[in-house]
Amino acid sequence: METTIFKSNPAFIKLFTLFKEKYYSLGRIGGNVSIQNFTKEEIETIASFLGVSMHALLHKGVVSLKEFEQQLAQSVFSMYTLHTLLEAVFEEEIQTKKEQQKLKLQHEQQFIGKLEENISQAYWWLEKITQKSSDSRFIWGYYEANQAKTYDAILTVVRAFSERPIEGSYERLPLFAQRITGNPHAFDADTMLGKMLLHCFFAFKCSKQQDSLFPKTAEERNDLLAEFGIIRDDLWNFVTCQGLLAMRGNTLHPVWEMAILEGAVLNMPMKELLKVSNVFPAHFPFVWIVENSSVASELMDACPNAAIICTHGQLRMASWRLLDMLVKEECSLFYSGDLDPEGILIAERLKKRYGNRLELWHMDVTSYRKGMSDEKITNRLTKLQSVTLSAFDDIKNLMLQHQKAAYQEAWIKDLIEDVQQNSVYS
């Protein structure tokens, strides 16, 4: 029997939409739907089909799915159940929530199985994806919109990971994207491939370093890419230094050499750091590293011959590359930062990377007590939970006790004195 009478009638379309929603949530034909938002004309049409008066239906205020199906069985549409009638009217398969979830799970398992067959080498990323960790939810959102494109994108990213620059070399992001996909913008930050590439790198890092955090800021994303040899910005990514010399092949780099002769401070971008193979202190076998630019400037004024580095807060790849080169030399590295949760996290990253080659410098209980400010940092103390090195236990406990920060400016004289004592010509 043709269902045009229902498809062309607004009253039935409105009612059947409610029936469909009820069936989806309840999982069976049952329950009632409200007709509170129906017009009198629509209620009159429905009442006529049900064989009751409009007044009686208005008084009742609801339509029972079971009663409608019973009335359906006594009509010229008796060949339909309510379920099959809804499918005929809406021209689609109508499933319950439970059925849809079961089907969705089956499709996901097939999708994962297909990935396991083809990207088993990237098991650490596959594990992140299949666990549906909070950082991988965007991938599943993309999957729900287009499964085939998601699968292809994952394969592309795994290939990009395997063809990333070899350790110690670098490639600019657009050129890397062009080489892998033929599109220089394929891995841009706002593209799905770009987001997936970051997540792939993050997953690999997590497999080696359990306390890794997914990058949130543009700077953190740039640093993560750079760790895998891909540079998004090699000009703005810089580190400030004085008292250092660099080698270009077998000769001194003239810019670094002239900076020593002139007593100049250099803002050295990643672009230029890639051109040198070795960096070392010009005068004394000590390198003093601070995060705060004002503190660094004071130190540079007071100790113009000392090797001093300013990272400007969180270390960017330029800072890491410079320090990596210095670690290979016969010199001692000393790091000093603010004594707040963020400062401790930076210091721990450095200590984990360089171990005994780097000494913590005035990052102790004595300096904390000397520089304790009135600034309450209660809402930032949870960051200390991710600090695991025992070297920071005492300062962590004191910070949790007082819930205040201490900043380098408070012990700047101690820093200057240390550098001067180890800089004969200052």
Buried (B, 14 or more C-beta within 10 A) or exposed (E): EEBEEBBEBEBBBBBBBBBBEBBBEBEEBEBBBEBEEBEEEBBBBBBEBBEBEBEEBBEBEBBBBEBBBEBBEEEEBEEBBBBEBBBBBBEEEBBBEEEEEEEEEEEBEEBEEEBEEBBEEBEBBBBBBBEEBEBBEEBBEBBEEEBEEBBEBBBBBBBBBEEBEEEEEBBBBBEBBBEBBEEBBBBBBEBBBBBBBBBBBBBBBBBEEEEBEBBEEEBBBBBBBBEBBBBBBBEEBBBBBBBBBBBBEEEBBEBBBEBBEEEEBBEBBBBBBBEBEBBBBBBBEBBBBBBBEEBBBBBBEBBBBBBBBBBBBBBBBBBBBBBBBBBEBEBBBBBBBBBBBBBBBBBBBBBEBBEEBBBBBBBBEEBBEBBBBEEEBEEBBEBBEBBEEEBBEEBBEBBEEBEBBBBBBBBBEBBBEBBBEBBEEB
